[in-house]
Amino acid sequence: MSSIITLIVIAAAVVLGIALAYLPMRLLLAQIARNVSAFIQRQRDRRRTARGTPDRRKDEDIQAPTPAP
């Protein structure tokens, strides 16, 4: 009988721990997603703006990597 009560208490503790950790995890993931989205948008905006200097990359400089032997 006491082993059943022990298992019930352990199961309740695990369920309570998961429930209490769920909300902070969701908040953290939502904040990370917002930060990543904002970073991507800043990078897009930055790449769209005209620069005062010419592009240093040239078409002939961009080559496919050679496979390793």
C-alpha positions as CSV (number, residue, x, y, z in Angstrom):
1,M,0.0,0.0,0.0
2,S,2.8,2.4,0.9
3,S,4.5,1.7,-2.5
4,I,1.4,2.8,-4.3
5,I,1.2,6.0,-2.4
6,T,4.9,6.6,-3.0
7,L,4.4,6.1,-6.8
8,I,1.4,8.5,-6.8
9,V,3.4,11.1,-4.9
10,I,6.4,10.7,-7.3
11,A,4.1,10.9,-10.3
12,A,2.4,14.0,-8.9
13,A,5.8,15.7,-8.3
14,V,6.9,15.0,-11.9
15,V,3.6,16.3,-13.4
16,L,3.8,19.4,-11.2
17,G,7.5,20.0,-12.1
18,I,6.7,19.7,-15.8
19,A,3.7,22.0,-15.5
20,L,5.7,24.6,-13.6
21,A,8.5,24.5,-16.2
22,Y,6.2,24.7,-19.2
23,L,5.3,28.4,-19.0
24,P,8.8,29.8,-18.5
25,M,10.0,27.6,-21.4
26,R,7.3,28.9,-23.7
27,L,8.1,32.5,-22.7
28,L,11.8,31.9,-23.3
29,L,11.3,30.3,-26.7
30,A,8.9,33.1,-27.7
31,Q,11.6,35.7,-26.8
32,I,14.3,33.8,-28.7
33,A,12.0,33.5,-31.8
34,R,11.4,37.3,-31.6
35,N,15.1,38.1,-31.3
36,V,15.9,35.8,-34.3
37,S,13.2,37.3,-36.4
38,A,14.3,40.8,-35.6
39,F,17.9,39.9,-36.4
40,I,16.9,38.4,-39.8
41,Q,14.9,41.5,-40.6
42,R,17.8,43.8,-39.7
43,Q,20.1,41.8,-41.9
44,R,17.7,42.0,-44.8
45,D,17.3,45.7,-44.4
46,R,21.1,46.1,-44.1
47,R,21.6,44.2,-47.3
48,R,19.0,46.2,-49.2
49,T,20.6,49.6,-48.5
50,A,22.9,51.1,-51.1
51,R,26.5,51.3,-50.0
52,G,28.9,54.2,-50.6
53,T,31.6,51.7,-51.6
54,P,31.5,49.3,-54.5
55,D,30.8,45.6,-53.9
56,R,34.2,43.9,-53.3
57,R,32.8,40.6,-54.5
58,K,33.3,39.8,-58.2
59,D,31.4,37.2,-60.2
60,E,34.6,35.5,-61.4
61,D,35.8,35.2,-57.8
62,I,32.9,33.1,-56.7
63,Q,33.7,29.5,-57.5
64,A,32.3,26.2,-56.5
65,P,34.5,24.5,-53.9
66,T,36.6,21.7,-55.3
67,P,35.8,18.2,-53.8
68,A,38.4,16.7,-51.5
69,P,40.2,13.7,-52.8
